[in-house]
Amino acid sequence: MDYETVSAEDFGRSLSGLGLNLLVRDVAAEAGFLSSVFEMSAHRQSRDFAIMSYHGEVFQLHADGTFGSHPLLSLLPESGPRGAGLEIRLYETDPDAAAARAGAFADALVLQAPADKPHGLRECVILCPNGYAWVPSRRI
């Protein structure tokens, strides 16, 4: 599927399995962060929306205003982290490289430095500017 030209209807009909929609304050800033730190690709990016791809998987970014009538909007904090209790794991990203790249973003935070874990992965925890916890991981 060509994410640059697919219609909204065809894209919506193509989705299956588990999907993620992340509400963000600024789609361009979040897409830039995800592209720079985790080497993702942004497609159909606009002020209000982007399709993000990562190793054959896709998810969506939506600007807060696009959820104007959605019940979630009233639950979002005005500032601070949004994704408390959720880890978004990226098993194809070098945690050392991602943590180093995250350092270029003043509003990103490496919560946990890269470390080898007993479950066989080297990983770190990075809070993006919107407060979602991203966990780049690699097998040890």
N, C-alpha and C positions, 0 to 999 in steps of 0.2 A: 504494500500500500504506500502510495506517495503522500506522506503527511503534509507536504506543502500545498497540495491541490485538492485533497479529499474534502468533500462537502461535510458540513456538520452532521447531516443526517446519516451519510454513509459511515462516517467515523463512529458515531454513536451506535449504529447497528452492528459494527464490527467488534465492539467490546464484549469480552467474556471473562469468566473467572473472577479474579479479585481486582478491583480498581481503586485507585487513589485519586482524590481531588484535594489539593492543598489550597486553602484560602491564604492569600498573601496580601500584604499592604501594597507591594509594587512588583508587578509581574516581571518587568524588564530587569530589575535588580536581582530578584530571586533566580530568574533564568540565567543571568550572568554569573551569579555565585555558583550555581549547580554546574554550569558548563566549565567554569574555571577550576573549581576545586575537585569535582568528581568526573570531569571529562564527559559530561552528558551532552546531548544535542537538543536544541530548542527548535520546534517547528511551529508554523502558523502563529508565531508570536505577535501579539498585539498588546495594547495597553491593558486589556481585560483578560487575556487568555494566552496559554501556550501549551502545546503538547511537548512533553519531555520524553526523550528516549534514552534508555540505558541498557546496553547489551540485549537488545531484542524486546525489551519490556517498555511499556509506555505508561505514563500517568499524566495528570493534567494540573496546571496551575490556573487558578481563577482569582481575579482581583476581588477584594471584599465587596465592592459595589455590585458585582454580578450576582451576588447571593442576597440582594436587597429584600426579597420576600421570603427567603429561606429561614427557618427557625434557628439555625446555627449562628447566624450573624449576630444575634443579640447576646450570645454567650462568649463572643471573642473579647479578649482583653484589649484595651486601647494601646497598651504597650507591654513589653515583656514577652516571655515565651508563650507560644500557642499550643505546642504539641506535648505538654507534660504527660508522661506515661506511655508515650509511643516512641519506639525506635524504628527508624527506617534503615534497614541493613543493606549494604552494597557489597556483595561478595566478590566482585571483580575489580575492586579499587584498592590500590596500595595505601594502607593507612599512614605510613610515614610520609609519602609524597602528598597525600591529601591534607594532612595536618600542616605541612610546610606551606602549601598553597593557601590554606585558610588564613594563615598569618597575614596575608596581604589585605584582608578585609577587616577594617576596624570594628565593625559591628558583628563579627563572627567570634565564636568562643570555642576553643578546644577544651572541652570539659574533662576529658581523660586523654592523656598522652598515649601514643601507640605503645602497646605492650602485648607480649605473648600471653595467651589465656589458657587455662587448663583444658578447655574444650577443643583445643587444636587450631585456634585461629589467632592471628595477630590482628588487633583492632584498636581503634580509638573512637571517641565520641566527640562530634563536632556539632555545636548549635549554630544553625544558620541565622541570618538576621531576623527571620520571623520566629525563631525559637523552636524549630523542629530539630529533633536529635537524629543526626545522620551517623551511621556506624560503618565506615569503610573497613573491610575485613579481607584477609588473605589466609589461606591455609599455611600452617607453619611447616 
